[in-house]
Amino acid sequence: MSSDTDNVQKTFKTCPVHGTSYVYSITDASGTRYTNGCPLCEAEKRCQAAFGQALIPARFTDQTFETYEVTNDGQKAAVTLCRDFVKRFGDYRKTGHG
Protein backbone atom coordinates (compact mmCIF):
# COMPACT_ATOMS: atom_id res chain seq x y z
CA MET A 1 0.00 0.00 0.00
CA SER A 2 1.41 3.39 -0.93
CA SER A 3 0.58 6.79 0.49
CA ASP A 4 0.15 10.06 -1.37
CA THR A 5 3.58 11.13 -0.12
CA ASP A 6 5.12 8.24 -2.06
CA ASN A 7 3.88 9.83 -5.29
CA VAL A 8 5.20 13.33 -4.60
CA GLN A 9 8.22 14.43 -6.59
CA LYS A 10 10.47 17.28 -5.48
CA THR A 11 13.13 19.09 -7.45
CA PHE A 12 15.75 21.25 -5.82
CA LYS A 13 17.67 24.31 -6.98
CA THR A 14 20.53 26.29 -5.55
CA CYS A 15 20.00 30.03 -5.28
CA PRO A 16 22.68 31.87 -7.28
CA VAL A 17 22.44 34.81 -4.87
CA HIS A 18 22.48 33.05 -1.49
CA GLY A 19 24.07 29.73 -2.43
CA THR A 20 21.43 27.79 -0.49
CA SER A 21 19.51 24.77 -1.73
CA TYR A 22 15.71 24.90 -1.67
CA VAL A 23 12.72 22.93 -2.93
CA TYR A 24 12.03 24.44 -6.34
CA SER A 25 9.05 22.35 -7.39
CA ILE A 26 6.70 19.75 -6.00
CA THR A 27 4.60 17.56 -8.25
CA ASP A 28 1.77 15.86 -6.40
CA ALA A 29 0.15 12.49 -7.09
CA SER A 30 -2.35 14.06 -9.50
CA GLY A 31 0.44 15.60 -11.58
CA THR A 32 -0.13 19.15 -10.39
CA ARG A 33 3.16 21.03 -10.16
CA TYR A 34 3.84 23.80 -7.64
CA THR A 35 6.96 25.95 -7.87
CA ASN A 36 8.77 28.06 -5.32
CA GLY A 37 11.50 30.63 -5.41
CA CYS A 38 14.40 30.89 -3.01
CA PRO A 39 12.88 31.55 0.44
CA LEU A 40 15.63 34.05 1.27
CA CYS A 41 15.06 35.97 -1.97
CA GLU A 42 11.31 35.94 -1.31
CA ALA A 43 11.86 37.29 2.21
CA GLU A 44 14.04 40.07 0.82
CA LYS A 45 11.34 40.96 -1.71
CA ARG A 46 8.73 41.16 1.08
CA CYS A 47 11.09 43.34 3.12
CA GLN A 48 11.69 45.67 0.17
CA ALA A 49 7.95 45.90 -0.46
CA ALA A 50 7.31 46.75 3.19
CA PHE A 51 10.10 49.32 3.12
CA GLY A 52 8.53 50.88 0.03
CA GLN A 53 5.15 51.06 1.77
CA ALA A 54 6.73 52.89 4.71
CA LEU A 55 6.88 56.02 2.49
CA ILE A 56 10.34 56.97 3.74
CA PRO A 57 11.69 59.79 1.55
CA ALA A 58 14.54 58.69 -0.72
CA ARG A 59 17.02 61.04 0.96
CA PHE A 60 16.68 59.03 4.19
CA THR A 61 16.83 55.47 2.84
CA ASP A 62 20.60 55.13 3.27
CA GLN A 63 20.75 56.74 6.72
CA THR A 64 21.83 54.78 9.77
CA PHE A 65 22.41 55.43 13.46
CA GLU A 66 26.11 55.60 12.64
CA THR A 67 25.63 58.39 10.06
CA TYR A 68 23.29 60.43 12.26
CA GLU A 69 24.98 63.54 13.67
CA VAL A 70 23.91 64.33 17.22
CA THR A 71 24.03 68.06 17.90
CA ASN A 72 22.25 68.38 21.25
CA ASP A 73 21.19 66.47 24.36
CA GLY A 74 17.62 65.94 23.09
CA GLN A 75 18.90 64.24 19.95
CA LYS A 76 21.31 62.14 22.00
CA ALA A 77 18.42 60.92 24.18
CA ALA A 78 16.28 60.20 21.09
CA VAL A 79 19.05 58.19 19.41
CA THR A 80 19.65 56.21 22.61
CA LEU A 81 15.91 55.42 22.84
CA CYS A 82 15.78 54.38 19.18
CA ARG A 83 18.85 52.16 19.43
CA ASP A 84 17.35 50.45 22.47
CA PHE A 85 14.08 49.91 20.61
CA VAL A 86 15.88 48.30 17.67
CA LYS A 87 18.00 46.13 19.97
CA ARG A 88 14.89 44.87 21.77
CA PHE A 89 12.57 44.83 18.74
CA GLY A 90 12.03 41.06 18.89
CA ASP A 91 10.78 41.34 22.47
CA TYR A 92 8.58 44.32 21.66
CA ARG A 93 7.10 42.55 18.65
CA LYS A 94 6.19 39.48 20.72
CA THR A 95 4.38 41.62 23.29
CA GLY A 96 2.72 43.88 20.72
CA HIS A 97 4.46 47.09 21.76
CA GLY A 98 5.17 49.69 19.12
DOBA-469692 format. One record per residue (C-alpha): residue in three letters; x, y, z; residue number from 1. Coordinates in Angstrom, 1 decimal. Layout:
// DOBA-469692
["ALA", [X, Y, Z], NUM],
...
This chain:
// DOBA-469692
["MET", [0.0, 0.0, 0.0], 1],
["SER", [1.4, 3.4, -0.9], 2],
["SER", [0.6, 6.8, 0.5], 3],
["ASP", [0.1, 10.1, -1.4], 4],
["THR", [3.6, 11.1, -0.1], 5],
["ASP", [5.1, 8.2, -2.1], 6],
["ASN", [3.9, 9.8, -5.3], 7],
["VAL", [5.2, 13.3, -4.6], 8],
["GLN", [8.2, 14.4, -6.6], 9],
["LYS", [10.5, 17.3, -5.5], 10],
["THR", [13.1, 19.1, -7.5], 11],
["PHE", [15.7, 21.2, -5.8], 12],
["LYS", [17.7, 24.3, -7.0], 13],
["THR", [20.5, 26.3, -5.6], 14],
["CYS", [20.0, 30.0, -5.3], 15],
["PRO", [22.7, 31.9, -7.3], 16],
["VAL", [22.4, 34.8, -4.9], 17],
["HIS", [22.5, 33.0, -1.5], 18],
["GLY", [24.1, 29.7, -2.4], 19],
["THR", [21.4, 27.8, -0.5], 20],
["SER", [19.5, 24.8, -1.7], 21],
["TYR", [15.7, 24.9, -1.7], 22],
["VAL", [12.7, 22.9, -2.9], 23],
["TYR", [12.0, 24.4, -6.3], 24],
["SER", [9.1, 22.4, -7.4], 25],
["ILE", [6.7, 19.8, -6.0], 26],
["THR", [4.6, 17.6, -8.3], 27],
["ASP", [1.8, 15.9, -6.4], 28],
["ALA", [0.2, 12.5, -7.1], 29],
["SER", [-2.4, 14.1, -9.5], 30],
["GLY", [0.4, 15.6, -11.6], 31],
["THR", [-0.1, 19.2, -10.4], 32],
["ARG", [3.2, 21.0, -10.2], 33],
["TYR", [3.8, 23.8, -7.6], 34],
["THR", [7.0, 25.9, -7.9], 35],
["ASN", [8.8, 28.1, -5.3], 36],
["GLY", [11.5, 30.6, -5.4], 37],
["CYS", [14.4, 30.9, -3.0], 38],
["PRO", [12.9, 31.6, 0.4], 39],
["LEU", [15.6, 34.0, 1.3], 40],
["CYS", [15.1, 36.0, -2.0], 41],
["GLU", [11.3, 35.9, -1.3], 42],
["ALA", [11.9, 37.3, 2.2], 43],
["GLU", [14.0, 40.1, 0.8], 44],
["LYS", [11.3, 41.0, -1.7], 45],
["ARG", [8.7, 41.2, 1.1], 46],
["CYS", [11.1, 43.3, 3.1], 47],
["GLN", [11.7, 45.7, 0.2], 48],
["ALA", [7.9, 45.9, -0.5], 49],
["ALA", [7.3, 46.7, 3.2], 50],
["PHE", [10.1, 49.3, 3.1], 51],
["GLY", [8.5, 50.9, 0.0], 52],
["GLN", [5.1, 51.1, 1.8], 53],
["ALA", [6.7, 52.9, 4.7], 54],
["LEU", [6.9, 56.0, 2.5], 55],
["ILE", [10.3, 57.0, 3.7], 56],
["PRO", [11.7, 59.8, 1.6], 57],
["ALA", [14.5, 58.7, -0.7], 58],
["ARG", [17.0, 61.0, 1.0], 59],
["PHE", [16.7, 59.0, 4.2], 60],
["THR", [16.8, 55.5, 2.8], 61],
["ASP", [20.6, 55.1, 3.3], 62],
["GLN", [20.8, 56.7, 6.7], 63],
["THR", [21.8, 54.8, 9.8], 64],
["PHE", [22.4, 55.4, 13.5], 65],
["GLU", [26.1, 55.6, 12.6], 66],
["THR", [25.6, 58.4, 10.1], 67],
["TYR", [23.3, 60.4, 12.3], 68],
["GLU", [25.0, 63.5, 13.7], 69],
["VAL", [23.9, 64.3, 17.2], 70],
["THR", [24.0, 68.1, 17.9], 71],
["ASN", [22.2, 68.4, 21.3], 72],
["ASP", [21.2, 66.5, 24.4], 73],
["GLY", [17.6, 65.9, 23.1], 74],
["GLN", [18.9, 64.2, 19.9], 75],
["LYS", [21.3, 62.1, 22.0], 76],
["ALA", [18.4, 60.9, 24.2], 77],
["ALA", [16.3, 60.2, 21.1], 78],
["VAL", [19.0, 58.2, 19.4], 79],
["THR", [19.6, 56.2, 22.6], 80],
["LEU", [15.9, 55.4, 22.8], 81],
["CYS", [15.8, 54.4, 19.2], 82],
["ARG", [18.9, 52.2, 19.4], 83],
["ASP", [17.3, 50.4, 22.5], 84],
["PHE", [14.1, 49.9, 20.6], 85],
["VAL", [15.9, 48.3, 17.7], 86],
["LYS", [18.0, 46.1, 20.0], 87],
["ARG", [14.9, 44.9, 21.8], 88],
["PHE", [12.6, 44.8, 18.7], 89],
["GLY", [12.0, 41.1, 18.9], 90],
["ASP", [10.8, 41.3, 22.5], 91],
["TYR", [8.6, 44.3, 21.7], 92],
["ARG", [7.1, 42.6, 18.6], 93],
["LYS", [6.2, 39.5, 20.7], 94],
["THR", [4.4, 41.6, 23.3], 95],
["GLY", [2.7, 43.9, 20.7], 96],
["HIS", [4.5, 47.1, 21.8], 97],
["GLY", [5.2, 49.7, 19.1], 98],
